[in-house]
Amino acid sequence: MEDEISRLRNEIAELRRLLNKHQWAGLTPVGATGACPECAGSSPPEGRGHRPGCALAAALAASAAGAN
């Protein structure tokens, strides 16, 4: 139980860090192809998506795995 609480606290702290770092992340300029605010990886077909070690890519993968 303590491990789960500790893990959740760490996850919340990381999400808050990302939120503070990228408070304007939802604002994409018109005509932009889009880029990850954490790793600056651009979306396909122009780019290859997230770069290795991207925290957002890891969070998205974990939430997708949890949904299955």
RAZIPE-V326549 format. One record per pair of residues at least 12 apart in sequence whose C-alpha atoms are under 8 Angstrom apart, sorted by the first residue. I is the first residue (numbers start at 1). J is the second residue. If there is no record, write none. Layout:
BEGIN
i=I j=J
i=I j=J
END
This chain:
BEGIN
i=18 j=38
i=22 j=37
i=22 j=38
i=25 j=37
i=33 j=46
i=35 j=49
i=36 j=49
i=36 j=50
i=38 j=54
i=38 j=55
i=38 j=56
i=39 j=51
i=39 j=54
END
